[in-house]
Each structure stands twice: as C-alpha cells, then as structure tokens.
C-alpha cells in the first residue's frame, strides 16, 4: 500500500494498493486519530487504487490501514484540509 497522493489534500487523493493473489478478502479502513473507524472500503481487485473525496471526511488527520484476511497489513497517515 502506497502513501496517498497528494497528502495533505483538499479535494481528492489517490491510494494505490496491491495484495497477494492468494488473499480471500481485503479492505481499507480509515480511522480518526482516536482509532474510530470512519470509513471502510472493500477492495475487489488484487491491484488498483482508491480515490477519496475530501467531502467524505472532516478536516483533520487520519490513518488508513490495509486489512488482508482480517489482519492489519500496513498503515499510513493522511491529512484532509478544507
């Protein structure tokens, strides 16, 4: 999972990802700084990207985590500005 670009962002940002072919399920969890999940995105392909719109999130700092077969595979931080 790559760092989102651009970061910080005030309109849209893109997160590129790739998961192994033998994986059953993969998702991206977006959490606030307190650890509360604010958005979950199912990843239906083994490689691709997710575009987030700043209108979906309040201004602030967030973590996004790649969850593969129920286990955290990686985490990065992003900042939404308005």
N, C-alpha and C positions, 0 to 999 in steps of 0.2 A: 504494500500500500504506500503510495507516494504522498508527499506533503501537498495539501491543496494549493492551487494557484488561481488567482493571486491570493495572498494572505498578508495583511488583512484585506477584506473585501467589503464593498458596499452595494454591490448589485448581484453578481453571480460569481461562483467559484467552482472549480472542477477538481474532483478527487479521482485519480487513476488507481486501479487495483488489478491484481492478478492472484488467483488462488489455484492450488494444485488440482489436476483433473480428477483425482480420486475422492475429492471432498463431496459430501452429500448436501450440506447447506452452508450458506454464507450470508452474512448481513453486516450492515454498517450501523452502529449505534452512535447517536450524537447525544452527549451528556453535557449538562451545565457544570460549572465549577464545584457545585455541591455533590455531584455524582448522580443527579436525577436525569433519567433518560428523557429527552425532549423530542426525539425523532428516531425511528428505526426504518431502514431501507433494506429490503430483500435484494440480494444480488443474484440474478437469474442466469448470468453467464460467468464463465471462468475468468474472463478478462474483459475489462471495459473501463468505463468512467461514470461517475455520478456528478450531475450538475445541481448545485444548491443555489436557491434564490434567497437573497438576504431578507426578503419579506416573510420567509418561513420562520425566522428566528429573531429574537430581540437583540439589540446591540449588546455585545459582550464577548467574553472568552468561552470557548467550548472545547471539549475533547471529542474526537471521533475515533471509534475503535472498530477494528475488523474482527468479527466473531465468526470462527470457522468450526462447524460441527459442535457448537456450544462452548468453544474455548476461545479466549482472547488471543488473537494472533499478532496484534500490534495496535499502537495508539499514537495519535498525533494531536497537536493543539491548533486551533484556528481562532481568528478574531473577526467578528462581524462589526462593522462600523455603519452608522446611519448618517 
